[in-house]
Amino acid sequence: MTALAEPATAPRSPFDLTGRRAVVTGAGRGLGRAVALGLARAGADVVLLGRPGAQDGTAQALEAEGARTEVLDLDLADHDVIGQVSADVLAAGEVDVLVNNAGIIDRADAVDVARDDWDRVLDVNLTGLFLLTQQLGRPMVERGHGKVVSIASLLSFQGGIRVASYAASKHAVAGLTKALANEWGPAGVQVNAIAPGYIATDNTTALREDPARSAAILDRIPAGRWGAAEDVAGAAVFLSSSAADYVNGHVLVVDGGWMSR
Ligand SMILES: NC(=O)c1ccc[n+]([C@@H]2O[C@H](COP(=O)([O-])OP(=O)(O)OC[C@H]3O[C@@H](n4cnc5c(N)ncnc54)[C@H](O)[C@@H]3O)[C@@H](O)[C@H]2O)c1
């Protein structure tokens, strides 16, 4: 009896991102940094787009893992430069994956929200995100494949407390995700979002420093702990990979069970 020959190459895991070029916004710290590392560990080349100087530490960490990494400056509130920065990204190569991670939060009673603060949150979390997605998504649609993954929030479903502009922006990110999935799905581009629960990052420092709010939040999380940024990375790898080729317009909750309560 002759032994079966070993296949020349092992079948590729559907989660493997080798050879894919992924753009991540705001990856200098927090969720963006963990997602960029997760994508790199899955094999992707990673382009870091964010505030000047903010991403150097992440770039070094990625390079230490052997990942090909590029860094470009972009302030998502500066809408006039998004076209040029996108052109610079595309001039260096095709984009297979866009992770819209960058986001800001403003905590204030709704009756006291200043117009400038309202605009700042919507400019970054929604309008900047849309304009960048439009620029980097257009070639995906023309080419017939690509993945967009936006970081939404539990406040894409709930109102939260003292975060009116943030909740409005994150509900809009969920709506935009579904609208783009409808338009771009027929062209082979999947547009999804991740709704992280309460994750210990700079975004939630104020909550963790408030004993009453912190205890109330923990009490509702079946996992019994705050999330870590790394908890979100696996979902981002999944939605960026061919394992999610038939997942479109979905907002994937990664919240330790919060929404089940
Ligand atoms: N931490 C949580 O519990 C939580 C929960 C749900 C959703 N989110 C979302 O996850 C994303 C990442 O948040 P995080 O918790 O890591 O917060 P973070 O404050 O640690 O990181 C935010 C990142 O966005 C970047 N950024 C902010 N404004 C920018 C701008 N104008 N242009 C370019 N980059 C900009 C920052 O430099 C930073 O790297 C955000 O969209 C946030 O709304 C966080």
The ligand as an SDF file (V2000), in Angstrom:
LIG
                    3D

 44 48  0  0  0  0  0  0  0  0999 V2000
  -13.0570   51.8070   25.0270 N   0  0  0  0  0  0  0  0  0  0  0  0
  -14.3130   51.4230   24.9060 C   0  0  0  0  0  0  0  0  0  0  0  0
  -14.9260   50.9370   25.8580 O   0  0  0  0  0  0  0  0  0  0  0  0
  -15.0210   51.5770   23.6010 C   0  0  0  0  0  0  0  0  0  0  0  0
  -16.3000   51.0420   23.5170 C   0  0  0  0  0  0  0  0  0  0  0  0
  -16.9940   51.1410   22.3230 C   0  0  0  0  0  0  0  0  0  0  0  0
  -16.4140   51.7560   21.2480 C   0  0  0  0  0  0  0  0  0  0  0  0
  -15.1670   52.2760   21.3400 N   0  0  0  0  0  0  0  0  0  0  0  0
  -14.6160   52.9020   20.1490 C   0  0  0  0  0  0  0  0  0  0  0  0
  -13.3880   52.3010   19.8340 O   0  0  0  0  0  0  0  0  0  0  0  0
  -12.5790   53.2180   19.1100 C   0  0  0  0  0  0  0  0  0  0  0  0
  -11.2200   53.3080   19.7590 C   0  0  0  0  0  0  0  0  0  0  0  0
  -11.3850   53.8470   21.0480 O   0  0  0  0  0  0  0  0  0  0  0  0
  -10.4010   53.5720   22.2630 P   0  0  0  0  0  0  0  0  0  0  0  0
  -11.2300   53.0820   23.3800 O   0  0  0  0  0  0  0  0  0  0  0  0
   -9.2310   52.7910   21.8370 O   0  0  0  0  0  0  0  0  0  0  0  0
  -10.0110   55.0790   22.6280 O   0  0  0  0  0  0  0  0  0  0  0  0
   -8.6600   55.8710   22.6640 P   0  0  0  0  0  0  0  0  0  0  0  0
   -9.0500   57.2430   23.0600 O   0  0  0  0  0  0  0  0  0  0  0  0
   -7.6520   55.1440   23.4760 O   0  0  0  0  0  0  0  0  0  0  0  0
   -8.1530   55.8390   21.1420 O   0  0  0  0  0  0  0  0  0  0  0  0
   -8.7290   56.6340   20.1520 C   0  0  0  0  0  0  0  0  0  0  0  0
   -7.7720   56.7250   18.9780 C   0  0  0  0  0  0  0  0  0  0  0  0
   -8.3560   57.5840   17.9990 O   0  0  0  0  0  0  0  0  0  0  0  0
   -7.3860   58.5180   17.5710 C   0  0  0  0  0  0  0  0  0  0  0  0
   -8.0230   59.7580   17.1420 N   0  0  0  0  0  0  0  0  0  0  0  0
   -8.8100   60.5770   17.8760 C   0  0  0  0  0  0  0  0  0  0  0  0
   -9.1520   61.6540   17.1460 N   0  0  0  0  0  0  0  0  0  0  0  0
   -8.5830   61.5020   15.9210 C   0  0  0  0  0  0  0  0  0  0  0  0
   -8.5730   62.2920   14.7490 C   0  0  0  0  0  0  0  0  0  0  0  0
   -9.1880   63.4750   14.6780 N   0  0  0  0  0  0  0  0  0  0  0  0
   -7.8830   61.8410   13.6740 N   0  0  0  0  0  0  0  0  0  0  0  0
   -7.2250   60.6630   13.7190 C   0  0  0  0  0  0  0  0  0  0  0  0
   -7.1930   59.8770   14.8120 N   0  0  0  0  0  0  0  0  0  0  0  0
   -7.8710   60.2960   15.9070 C   0  0  0  0  0  0  0  0  0  0  0  0
   -6.5110   58.7420   18.7950 C   0  0  0  0  0  0  0  0  0  0  0  0
   -5.2530   59.2930   18.4330 O   0  0  0  0  0  0  0  0  0  0  0  0
   -6.4380   57.3380   19.3650 C   0  0  0  0  0  0  0  0  0  0  0  0
   -5.4040   56.6100   18.7520 O   0  0  0  0  0  0  0  0  0  0  0  0
  -13.3480   54.5310   19.0910 C   0  0  0  0  0  0  0  0  0  0  0  0
  -14.0710   54.6470   17.8780 O   0  0  0  0  0  0  0  0  0  0  0  0
  -14.3010   54.3750   20.2460 C   0  0  0  0  0  0  0  0  0  0  0  0
  -15.4470   55.1630   20.1110 O   0  0  0  0  0  0  0  0  0  0  0  0
  -14.4490   52.2040   22.4930 C   0  0  0  0  0  0  0  0  0  0  0  0
  1  2  1  0
  2  3  2  0
  2  4  1  0
  4  5  1  0
  4 44  2  0
  5  6  2  0
  6  7  1  0
  7  8  2  0
  8  9  1  0
  8 44  1  0
  9 10  1  0
  9 42  1  0
 10 11  1  0
 11 12  1  0
 11 40  1  0
 12 13  1  0
 13 14  1  0
 14 15  2  0
 14 16  1  0
 14 17  1  0
 17 18  1  0
 18 19  2  0
 18 20  1  0
 18 21  1  0
 21 22  1  0
 22 23  1  0
 23 24  1  0
 23 38  1  0
 24 25  1  0
 25 26  1  0
 25 36  1  0
 26 27  1  0
 26 35  1  0
 27 28  2  0
 28 29  1  0
 29 30  1  0
 29 35  2  0
 30 31  1  0
 30 32  2  0
 32 33  1  0
 33 34  2  0
 34 35  1  0
 36 37  1  0
 36 38  1  0
 38 39  1  0
 40 41  1  0
 40 42  1  0
 42 43  1  0
M  CHG  2   8   1  16  -1
M  END
$$$$
